[in-house]
Structure formats: C-alpha cells, structure tokens
C-alpha cells in the first residue's frame, strides 16, 4: 500500500512480512509510513509501533470472508490502545478487483465501524 501512495499508481505487491518503513510525500505533505504485517505472530508487536501515530490505515483482504471476525477483533483491540484514542482511521478494503469480495460498506458493517461514533473514520 505504501508503494502505491509513494508512486501514485496501482502496484502489485506481496503481503508484508515483518515491517517496512518509508517516507511518503503527497502534495505538500510528508509523512512516515510503517507498513506492519498482519500475520498472527506479528500482531503482538503492533503496539510497539503506535507512539506518535496521527492516522491509521487498516488494510483488510475483502476477499477473505473467513477472517472477517479476526479483522474486527484485531481492529477494535488496536483502537482501544491509548496511543490511538484520537487517531483518524481509514479502513481500506483491499482486493476489490476479485470476484465475490465484500463491498466497502459491507466490510464497514462486519467491522462494526458504526460503533466508532466518537472517532473520525472512513471506509475505502
């Protein structure tokens, strides 16, 4: 995802293993991006990357309906962390080009985003 932001185009990628750190410039805005993998063993480490976070992009494989509940639980655990209480949230429904994927609105429902009434969020 960060490669697409950096280059301004659609990029074919492989899942993140571990983490990647990049600086991205978009218009006149420059920001650091921590791309952290979502594998089970890496989720325990997520909290170590939260300090100084201004925004969170939570990428979900919208073609993997078997992991909807896992994504919902992990997202809400993350958002409960004190460092993220006031952080804006973008939920990115990845793999929308595949047949049978959840639409962003369906994914928002599965992730219970409407319960986040006190938080600024957007689904894409």
N, C-alpha and C positions, 0 to 999 in steps of 0.2 A: 504494500500500500504506500509506504513512504517513497518508493521508487516512482510510482505514478504521480505523486504530489510533486516530487522533485523535477521530473521530466515533463509534467503536464500532459501525459498521454497514458493510454492503457498499456500496461506492461504485463507479460506473462511471468508469473513468479512461482516459486515453490514455497511450501509452508516454512515459517521461521522456526529454526531450531536454535534454542538459546535466545540471544537477543542481538539486535542491530541498533546502532546509534548513528543518527545522521543530522545534519543541519539542513533545513529546507528554507528556501526563500520563495515567497509567494507574493507577488506585487512588491510592496514596500515593507512587508512583514517577514521577519526572520525568526525561526523557532527551531528548537531541538526536538527531535522525534526519537522516542525509544520504542522500537518495534519488538515486543516481547512475545515469544511463542506461547501457545495455549495448551500444550501437552500437559497431562496430569502432573508430571514431576516438576514442571516449571511453574505451575500456578502458585505453589507455596512461596515462590520467590517474588511474585508480582509486587508485594507490599514494599519490597526494598527499593522500588523504582518510583514511589509515589511522591516523595518530597519535592516540593516546588512545582507540582503539576498544575497547569492552568486549564487544561482541557483533556478529555479522554475520548479517544476513538476506539470503540469496542467493535471489532470485526467478527461477524458471525457467518458461518457457512450456511447459507439459506437453503442449500440442497440436502443438508444432513438433518433430517427430522428426528432422528434417534437421539440427537444431542441437544434438542431444544431445552429440555429441563435443566441439563447441566449448564448450558449457557445462561439461563435465567438465574440459577442459584449462584453461579460464579460472578455474574454482573452485580447482583444485589449484595454479595459479600464484599466486593470491591467498593461499591458505593457507600457501604457502611463504615469504611475506613475514614478516620477523622481528616486525613490529608485531602480527601476527595469530597468532603461535605458540600463545598460551594463551587465545585468544578462543573463546567458545562460538559454535556455528554452528546456525542454523535454515535449512534448505532448504525454501523454500515453492514447492510445485507449483501454479503459477497456472493459471487457465482450466480447472479441473476440471469446470466446468459444460458444457463442449463434448464432443461425442461423439468417441470414439477417442483420448482423452488417455491418457498414461501415468499409472498409479496412483502415489501417493507411494512405495510400496515398489519399484515398477519403476524409478522415477526414481532412488531411492537406489542401486539396483544399477548403473544406467547411469553414475551419477556416481562410482561406486566409493567410496561413503561408508564401507563396512565396513573399508576400509583405514585409516581415520582412528581407529584403536583408541586412540590417545593423546589424542584430542580429544573433548570433550563436544559431541555433535551431536544434532539431531532433525529428522526429515522431516515435513512437514505438507502 
